[in-house]
Each structure stands twice: as C-alpha cells, then as structure tokens.
Amino acid sequence: MEGHQLFPTEAGTPQGGSISPLLALIALHGMEEAITRVYPQARVIAYADDCVVLHEDRQVLEHGQQLLMTWLADIGLTLNEAKSCISHTLEGDQPGFEFVGFNIQQYRVGKHQSGKGPGGHGRLGYKTLIKPAKANIEAHLAEIGQIIRRSPALPQSELINQLNPKIRGWANYYRIGVSQVAYARLDHLTWVKLRHWAHRRHATRTIGWAIDRYWHRIGTRRAFATPPTSRNAVYLHTHSEVAIKRHVKVQSNRSLYDGDWAYWSSRQGRHPSVSPRLAKLLKTQQGRCRRCGLFFQHDDRIEVDHIDGNRRDSRYANLQALHGHCHDAKTREHGDYLPPGMRDKHRDTEERRERKRSCADLEQRQAERSACRL
C-alpha cells in the first residue's frame, strides 16, 4: 500500500520485510560504480531502494542521474522521477534533503560554532544537522493519537502497554540524530492527548482530579502510570528517556570475520574470541587503556586490573583494562609488584578453567581412595 493505492505482492518478499533491504542491496550491487567510475569524487550512499549522490557541482549530479537511469535500464528497472530531486543542502528555497526518515540540512553559523575546513584550515561557516523528518514526526504523532482515540474504555495499563513499544522503537531509531527537540515536542503533545483521554473518561471531574488519578511520581518526575502500589505497576516511557548516541561509521576495510577482536570488542562490547568481561571493559573504555590513554592494538597484551587492588572485588566498577606494561607500572607504584606469572589476569581463560577441572578431578580421586580404604 502506497498512499491510497494498493500494489499487490504476488512473488518475492513483501516491501518492509526484515530481509527486504538486504535483497534490494544485492540486486542493486554495482550501482555506485556507474557514477563513481565517471566521477570518482562523488559520494553514493544506498540503502534498500533509496539512493543519495553527493557532489558540489550540480551539473555532475544531473549527469549522474542520467548515468543511473541508464544503468537501471540495463537490468529492467526505472528511476522514480516523481521522488527524485536535486537540491542544495545550504542554499535555495528548500535546502536539504530527506533520506531513510532523516532530514539532512546545513545551517549557517558563526565562526565559534563552525567546524574547520579541509586540512584543518579556515572555517566552514556552516554546520550539518541530521534531524527526524517532519513527515515522520507527524506520522508517529498520528499513530499515537490513533491508539489513544480507539482506547476510550481500555484500562490504563493496557493503553500504556500499547504505547510503550511504539514510543521506544521510534525514539531508538532516531537517537543517532539531532532529535532532542523533536523528542521534547512529541512528549508534550502525547501528554496533551493523554490528558484529553483522562478527562473524557471522567467528564464530570476536573482536569486536576484526572491528572492526580492517572499521573504518579516515578523517581523525580510525574509520569502517566498506574498506582505504584498496584501489583503490576507500569508507566509510560517518554521519547526523551532515550539517550542520544551518535553512530560511528564502521571503517570501510573492517569485517566481523577479520579477527581484529580489539576493534570489534571496543565497538560492540562482544566478540567470539574475547571473554564477555574483557569485551565489556573495552567498550566502556572505548578501546583505550585507562592508564596511558592510547588505543589497544590487535597484538597488544591486555590485562584486567582491579583498581583498588582488592582481587575479591570483581565488580565492573572496580575493573579496568590496561596494557601489560601499564599494569606493571601501576603495581610498581603501589609497591606490590608481582612477577608476570602472578599478575592479575582475566579469570576466564582456558588455562584457569583447565586448572579448576584438574583440581576437581584430583579431589574426587582422593575421596574415592579414602572410601576404598574404609
């Protein structure tokens, strides 16, 4: 369904399915080369069936559009000209463009807010902001309003359980952009809709009475929630609860199967060849040694250190990942230097697990011998 027109899917995977973007990228593999082969400085970004071409020259973009149409025609596809446009990200009547639900636009700023130009010389005079697209904000708000309108007699807990997945899912998708203002606006308008819902349920009561009935204190704020004393107390999540977390692009030559566990552990907090504890420490420390501040390399010796020296306190707050030589220097400063074989290593190693199993087997054999003597 697109707009009010139905396009039945008789074969293949439906649009919007979880595997649909991957299949589209496979089918359109090589599309970038149709443009970059002629204009190497152009940047082509594709996701599913959406594509963006970036270049400072409008004539290059117009010719690139023709090259793209020719390439698509060879595989039996056409470019949707109604949705295709060429725009400037800084100037013009409608600067910027929309891509995968985001609005990308540049804004002029003063010299103290501007980033540096290529090579670190001069000031750009503008900054780029990636925000949720207005159409997507309105569509999300309309979906929330529809859920509230069709639930005039539902229990408050059921309404909250229907709204929470929508709010959390939408906010998590847009948390990589400049979304804080949009989050605050959506939270306010959601509150207005819920206030109207509460007042409509008790038309003979005042607004203040309805707010006291359906809004309760959760921590330091009042939230749309069931009474805290109820058995299954729930509260409505807000968009602003989702922390903004910028996306860090994966380096072009990286792969999950390249064996560089230091890079992937510091990025994802997990890797098949690294224990969960060390991987979490690498992600928390953003791949840096807590002592020297340098990035860990693939062939570095990394050791887990107890910050206060208490080896019985293995909470994450008391652990840090250090280079082997940094760990040595720290223990020397505290006057409790240990030889390399006795250093505070990560516990979950093959050697230690094997040692524990051997000790257990030895104790079992000794117990069996004592029983035979008796």
Beta strands, then each sheet from edge to edge (+ up, - down):
strand 1: 43-47
strand 2: 50-54
strand 3: 97-99
strand 4: 102-108
strand 5: 126-132
strand 6: 215-218
strand 7: 221-224
strand 8: 302-306
strand 9: 319-323
sheet 1: 1+ 2-
sheet 2: 3+ 4- 5+
sheet 3: 6+ 7-
sheet 4: 8+ 9-
end
